[in-house]
Amino acid sequence: MARDGDTAGLVDALDVLISEQARGGPGPHLIVGELLSAAVAMVSTRAGAVPAETLFAVDIRDDADHAVAIDHLEPPLRATIRALLAELNGHPEDARFQLELALRDIDLEATLEVVVHALLWTIGMLEWCEEQGIEAPEWLRGAGLAA
């Protein structure tokens, strides 16, 4: 749905996934954590061999391609980006802490925003893998999301 631009269907599907947590489903923490892990694996593949002291950073842009300071983002999105960066930079405990911050809001809209951004980042990296002929993480292939 996300790859086909079906935003309404995607929101409905994510709403169902998140609400299933009450019935023992994975819940948003696991969903976002898995998406971020897949994105990190693909970014690491894309970066190739990098010196140990390399730090990953992000360049955040608005719709008009103007730079946006991370502190100007809404707290859930800011924490999600920081979780991604912490994972990329080898700090899994910090990544988990940031993920907790990102998803601590009980507001469904904020939770969906975090899930959608993580999904879009992962899809972006998945499309890069496909364009480059690089295998995506196994669980994406097993779920039918990757070639």
N, C-alpha and C positions, 0 to 999 in steps of 0.2 A: 504494500500500500504506500509506504513512504517513497519507494523508488518510482512509483507510478504517479505520485503527486495527489493521492487520494487522502487529503488532510482530514476530512470528516470521518472517513472509515478508519483512519489511523487513530484518531482521538477516541473513537468508540471502542476500538480494539484494545487500546492502552487502558482505557477506563475499566474494561472487563478484566484485564490482567491484574491491574492494581486492586480492584475490588475483590478478586479471588484470594487475596492474602488472608482475608477473614476465614476462608474455608481451607486454609493450608497451602495456598498457592505460593509462588515465589516472592511476591511483593516487590515494591520498587527498588529496595536496596540491592537485592540479588540481580534484578533485571539491569539496573544501571551499572552495577559492578561488573557484570559479564560484558556489557556493551563497551565499557571503558577498557576492560582488559583486552578485548578484541581490537579496539582502536589502537591501544598501546602496542600490541604485538605487530600490527601492520605499520604503524609509524616507525617502530624500531627496524622493521625490515626495510622500509623506505630509506631510512637514514643510513643503513649499512653500518660498517665498522666505524665507530667513533671513539675518540680518546676517552678514557675513564673520567676525566674532569669535565667533559662536555655537559652542559646544562641545556635542557630544552626550554623554550619560551614560546609565547603566542603573540601574534599580531592581531589584535581585535579591531574589526572594522564595522562601521554601520552601513546602512543600505546605500549611502552616498559615497562609500569608500573612504570615509574619514576615520582616522585613528580614534579609538575609544579607550579610555583608561579603565582597567579592570574594576576599580573602585566605583565607577559610575554604573556598573551593571547591578541588576537586582541580586540580592544576597543568594538565592538558590542557584542562579546561573553562575555567579562569581565562584561559589564553592565548588560547583561541578567542574569548572575550568581548572580550579586549583587542585581538585582531586585527580584530574587527568595529568596535570603537570607533575604532581607528586609521584604518581605511578611511573610516568616516563623517566623521572629523575631518580628512581630507585628508592623511594620513601613510601613503602606500602602502608605503614601505620598512619602517616600524614594523609595519605589518600583516603583511608577508611574514615578518619576524623572529618575530612572535608565532605565526604559523601554523607556522613551523618548530619552535618550542617546543612547540606543541600536538601536533604529529605526530611528534616525534622518538622517542617511546616505541615500541618494536617490539611491544609488547603489543597484540594484536588487539582486546581488549576496550576499551582506552583509545582506540584509533583509531576504533572503531565509535561510541563515546560522542561523540567530536568530530564525526564525520560526521552522526550522528543529530541532535545539537543544531543544527548548521548547517542541516540539512534542515528541522527543525521551525520554526526561525526564518523560513526562507524560505517555508515553507508558510503560516505565520501571516500574513506580509506579502502573499502571493499571495491568500489569502482576503480580506484587507482590500481589495486592489485589485479583486477580483471584486465585493465588496459595494458598492464605491463607483463601479463602472463605469469603472475606470481600467485602461488596458492594462498588462499585466505585461511584463517584459523579453522581447524577441523569442525568445530561445532557450527560454524556458519555454513560450511558445505553440507554437513549432516542435516541441518535444518532446511536445506533447499534454498538458502539465501545466496549462495555463491556457486559459481560454476565448478 
